[in-house]
Amino acid sequence: MATIHKNLSVIEGALPSASGMKFGIVVSEWNTQVTAALLDGAMRTLVAAGCAESDITVKRVPGTVELTLGAQFFAEYTDVDAVIALGCVVQGETRHFDYVCQSVTQGVTDVMLTWNMPVAFGVLTTDDMQQALDRAGGKYGNKGDEAAVAAIRMAALQLEMEQEDPDPGREREGERDRSRRNQNNVN
């Protein structure tokens, strides 16, 4: 296990301010003891970085596979700067684990690239429930904290790159048009 003897939630380097940023968090209802702890960690980290609680929207989905569509809904119907996907898949006796892990990993990547939006991967894929608990606020930190840090850093990077863009009017593959989406949501 790569996390052995190391708390991975220790933040190295300065964290950009999340003040003025908006975040969507999509949380799996499966393994709620773990996902509730992941959500607590993500919320705590966002608020500590300056994000107002009113700028954080939390939505729940039935399972880990559904995280990708939940993330896409945030991209499509809201004006969030980044999404955090939180879930937990514990290895069982069948290959179902492999299919779920592959689906959510590819799905989150597809949402990011299609919608040009950071989606932080806060999904635990563990051999047993104890490993999940150890990574959800236990001895190895909280994957929710880590996902929130990734979301903040990627949203800040995107904003920085947009501000440095020498040709801000050019069309980009997969570019989101927030103003158009927001107008559609108002009408």
Contacts in CASP RR format, 6 or more apart in sequence:
PFRMAT RR
TARGET T0000
AUTHOR 0000-0000-0000
METHOD contacts of the structure
MODEL  1
MATIHKNLSVIEGALPSASGMKFGIVVSEWNTQVTAALLDGAMRTLVAAG
CAESDITVKRVPGTVELTLGAQFFAEYTDVDAVIALGCVVQGETRHFDYV
CQSVTQGVTDVMLTWNMPVAFGVLTTDDMQQALDRAGGKYGNKGDEAAVA
AIRMAALQLEMEQEDPDPGREREGERDRSRRNQNNVN
1 131 0 8 1.000
3 134 0 8 1.000
3 135 0 8 1.000
3 140 0 8 1.000
6 140 0 8 1.000
7 139 0 8 1.000
7 140 0 8 1.000
7 141 0 8 1.000
8 135 0 8 1.000
8 140 0 8 1.000
8 141 0 8 1.000
8 143 0 8 1.000
8 146 0 8 1.000
9 137 0 8 1.000
9 140 0 8 1.000
9 141 0 8 1.000
9 142 0 8 1.000
9 143 0 8 1.000
9 144 0 8 1.000
9 145 0 8 1.000
9 146 0 8 1.000
11 145 0 8 1.000
11 149 0 8 1.000
15 49 0 8 1.000
15 149 0 8 1.000
15 152 0 8 1.000
15 153 0 8 1.000
16 49 0 8 1.000
16 152 0 8 1.000
16 153 0 8 1.000
16 156 0 8 1.000
17 49 0 8 1.000
17 50 0 8 1.000
17 156 0 8 1.000
18 46 0 8 1.000
18 49 0 8 1.000
18 50 0 8 1.000
18 51 0 8 1.000
18 152 0 8 1.000
18 155 0 8 1.000
19 49 0 8 1.000
19 50 0 8 1.000
19 51 0 8 1.000
19 52 0 8 1.000
20 51 0 8 1.000
20 52 0 8 1.000
20 55 0 8 1.000
21 51 0 8 1.000
21 55 0 8 1.000
21 81 0 8 1.000
21 82 0 8 1.000
21 152 0 8 1.000
21 155 0 8 1.000
21 156 0 8 1.000
22 51 0 8 1.000
22 55 0 8 1.000
22 56 0 8 1.000
22 57 0 8 1.000
22 78 0 8 1.000
22 79 0 8 1.000
22 80 0 8 1.000
22 81 0 8 1.000
23 46 0 8 1.000
23 51 0 8 1.000
23 55 0 8 1.000
23 56 0 8 1.000
23 57 0 8 1.000
23 80 0 8 1.000
23 81 0 8 1.000
23 82 0 8 1.000
23 83 0 8 1.000
23 84 0 8 1.000
23 148 0 8 1.000
23 151 0 8 1.000
23 155 0 8 1.000
24 56 0 8 1.000
24 57 0 8 1.000
24 58 0 8 1.000
24 59 0 8 1.000
24 74 0 8 1.000
24 78 0 8 1.000
24 80 0 8 1.000
24 82 0 8 1.000
24 83 0 8 1.000
24 84 0 8 1.000
25 39 0 8 1.000
25 42 0 8 1.000
25 43 0 8 1.000
25 56 0 8 1.000
25 57 0 8 1.000
25 58 0 8 1.000
25 59 0 8 1.000
25 83 0 8 1.000
25 84 0 8 1.000
25 86 0 8 1.000
26 58 0 8 1.000
26 59 0 8 1.000
26 60 0 8 1.000
26 61 0 8 1.000
26 67 0 8 1.000
26 70 0 8 1.000
26 71 0 8 1.000
26 73 0 8 1.000
26 74 0 8 1.000
26 83 0 8 1.000
26 84 0 8 1.000
26 85 0 8 1.000
26 86 0 8 1.000
27 35 0 8 1.000
27 38 0 8 1.000
27 39 0 8 1.000
27 58 0 8 1.000
27 59 0 8 1.000
27 60 0 8 1.000
27 61 0 8 1.000
27 86 0 8 1.000
27 87 0 8 1.000
28 35 0 8 1.000
28 60 0 8 1.000
28 61 0 8 1.000
28 62 0 8 1.000
28 63 0 8 1.000
28 64 0 8 1.000
28 66 0 8 1.000
28 67 0 8 1.000
28 86 0 8 1.000
28 87 0 8 1.000
28 88 0 8 1.000
29 35 0 8 1.000
29 60 0 8 1.000
29 61 0 8 1.000
29 62 0 8 1.000
29 63 0 8 1.000
30 62 0 8 1.000
30 63 0 8 1.000
30 64 0 8 1.000
30 87 0 8 1.000
30 88 0 8 1.000
31 87 0 8 1.000
31 88 0 8 1.000
31 89 0 8 1.000
31 90 0 8 1.000
31 129 0 8 1.000
31 132 0 8 1.000
33 133 0 8 1.000
33 136 0 8 1.000
34 87 0 8 1.000
34 88 0 8 1.000
34 124 0 8 1.000
34 129 0 8 1.000
34 132 0 8 1.000
34 133 0 8 1.000
34 136 0 8 1.000
35 86 0 8 1.000
35 87 0 8 1.000
35 88 0 8 1.000
35 136 0 8 1.000
37 133 0 8 1.000
37 136 0 8 1.000
37 137 0 8 1.000
37 142 0 8 1.000
38 86 0 8 1.000
38 87 0 8 1.000
38 88 0 8 1.000
38 122 0 8 1.000
38 124 0 8 1.000
38 136 0 8 1.000
38 142 0 8 1.000
38 143 0 8 1.000
38 144 0 8 1.000
38 147 0 8 1.000
39 58 0 8 1.000
39 86 0 8 1.000
39 144 0 8 1.000
40 142 0 8 1.000
41 137 0 8 1.000
41 142 0 8 1.000
41 144 0 8 1.000
41 145 0 8 1.000
41 148 0 8 1.000
42 84 0 8 1.000
42 86 0 8 1.000
42 144 0 8 1.000
42 145 0 8 1.000
42 147 0 8 1.000
42 148 0 8 1.000
43 53 0 8 1.000
43 56 0 8 1.000
43 58 0 8 1.000
43 148 0 8 1.000
44 145 0 8 1.000
45 144 0 8 1.000
45 145 0 8 1.000
45 148 0 8 1.000
45 149 0 8 1.000
45 152 0 8 1.000
46 56 0 8 1.000
46 148 0 8 1.000
46 151 0 8 1.000
46 152 0 8 1.000
47 53 0 8 1.000
47 56 0 8 1.000
49 148 0 8 1.000
49 152 0 8 1.000
51 152 0 8 1.000
57 74 0 8 1.000
57 78 0 8 1.000
57 80 0 8 1.000
59 70 0 8 1.000
59 73 0 8 1.000
59 74 0 8 1.000
61 67 0 8 1.000
61 69 0 8 1.000
61 70 0 8 1.000
63 87 0 8 1.000
64 87 0 8 1.000
64 88 0 8 1.000
64 89 0 8 1.000
64 100 0 8 1.000
64 104 0 8 1.000
64 123 0 8 1.000
65 100 0 8 1.000
65 103 0 8 1.000
65 104 0 8 1.000
67 85 0 8 1.000
67 86 0 8 1.000
67 87 0 8 1.000
67 104 0 8 1.000
67 108 0 8 1.000
67 123 0 8 1.000
68 85 0 8 1.000
68 103 0 8 1.000
68 104 0 8 1.000
68 107 0 8 1.000
68 108 0 8 1.000
68 110 0 8 1.000
68 111 0 8 1.000
70 85 0 8 1.000
71 83 0 8 1.000
71 85 0 8 1.000
71 108 0 8 1.000
71 111 0 8 1.000
71 119 0 8 1.000
72 111 0 8 1.000
72 114 0 8 1.000
72 115 0 8 1.000
74 80 0 8 1.000
74 83 0 8 1.000
75 83 0 8 1.000
75 111 0 8 1.000
75 114 0 8 1.000
75 115 0 8 1.000
75 117 0 8 1.000
75 119 0 8 1.000
75 176 0 8 1.000
76 115 0 8 1.000
76 181 0 8 1.000
77 181 0 8 1.000
77 185 0 8 1.000
78 181 0 8 1.000
78 185 0 8 1.000
79 178 0 8 1.000
79 181 0 8 1.000
79 182 0 8 1.000
80 117 0 8 1.000
81 117 0 8 1.000
81 118 0 8 1.000
81 155 0 8 1.000
81 158 0 8 1.000
81 159 0 8 1.000
82 117 0 8 1.000
82 118 0 8 1.000
82 119 0 8 1.000
82 120 0 8 1.000
82 151 0 8 1.000
82 152 0 8 1.000
82 154 0 8 1.000
82 155 0 8 1.000
83 111 0 8 1.000
83 117 0 8 1.000
83 118 0 8 1.000
83 119 0 8 1.000
83 120 0 8 1.000
83 151 0 8 1.000
84 119 0 8 1.000
84 120 0 8 1.000
84 122 0 8 1.000
84 144 0 8 1.000
84 147 0 8 1.000
84 148 0 8 1.000
84 151 0 8 1.000
85 104 0 8 1.000
85 108 0 8 1.000
85 119 0 8 1.000
85 120 0 8 1.000
85 121 0 8 1.000
85 122 0 8 1.000
85 123 0 8 1.000
85 147 0 8 1.000
86 122 0 8 1.000
86 123 0 8 1.000
86 143 0 8 1.000
86 144 0 8 1.000
86 147 0 8 1.000
87 122 0 8 1.000
87 123 0 8 1.000
87 124 0 8 1.000
88 123 0 8 1.000
88 124 0 8 1.000
88 126 0 8 1.000
88 132 0 8 1.000
88 136 0 8 1.000
89 97 0 8 1.000
89 100 0 8 1.000
89 101 0 8 1.000
89 104 0 8 1.000
89 123 0 8 1.000
89 124 0 8 1.000
89 125 0 8 1.000
89 126 0 8 1.000
90 97 0 8 1.000
90 126 0 8 1.000
90 127 0 8 1.000
90 128 0 8 1.000
90 129 0 8 1.000
90 132 0 8 1.000
91 97 0 8 1.000
91 125 0 8 1.000
91 126 0 8 1.000
91 127 0 8 1.000
91 128 0 8 1.000
97 125 0 8 1.000
101 123 0 8 1.000
101 125 0 8 1.000
104 123 0 8 1.000
105 121 0 8 1.000
105 123 0 8 1.000
108 119 0 8 1.000
108 121 0 8 1.000
108 123 0 8 1.000
111 117 0 8 1.000
111 119 0 8 1.000
112 118 0 8 1.000
112 119 0 8 1.000
113 174 0 8 1.000
114 174 0 8 1.000
115 174 0 8 1.000
115 176 0 8 1.000
116 172 0 8 1.000
116 174 0 8 1.000
116 175 0 8 1.000
116 176 0 8 1.000
117 158 0 8 1.000
117 176 0 8 1.000
118 150 0 8 1.000
118 151 0 8 1.000
118 154 0 8 1.000
118 155 0 8 1.000
118 158 0 8 1.000
119 151 0 8 1.000
120 147 0 8 1.000
120 148 0 8 1.000
120 150 0 8 1.000
120 151 0 8 1.000
120 154 0 8 1.000
121 147 0 8 1.000
121 150 0 8 1.000
122 143 0 8 1.000
122 144 0 8 1.000
122 146 0 8 1.000
122 147 0 8 1.000
123 143 0 8 1.000
124 131 0 8 1.000
124 132 0 8 1.000
124 135 0 8 1.000
124 136 0 8 1.000
124 143 0 8 1.000
126 132 0 8 1.000
126 135 0 8 1.000
134 140 0 8 1.000
134 141 0 8 1.000
135 141 0 8 1.000
135 142 0 8 1.000
135 143 0 8 1.000
136 142 0 8 1.000
136 143 0 8 1.000
136 144 0 8 1.000
162 168 0 8 1.000
END
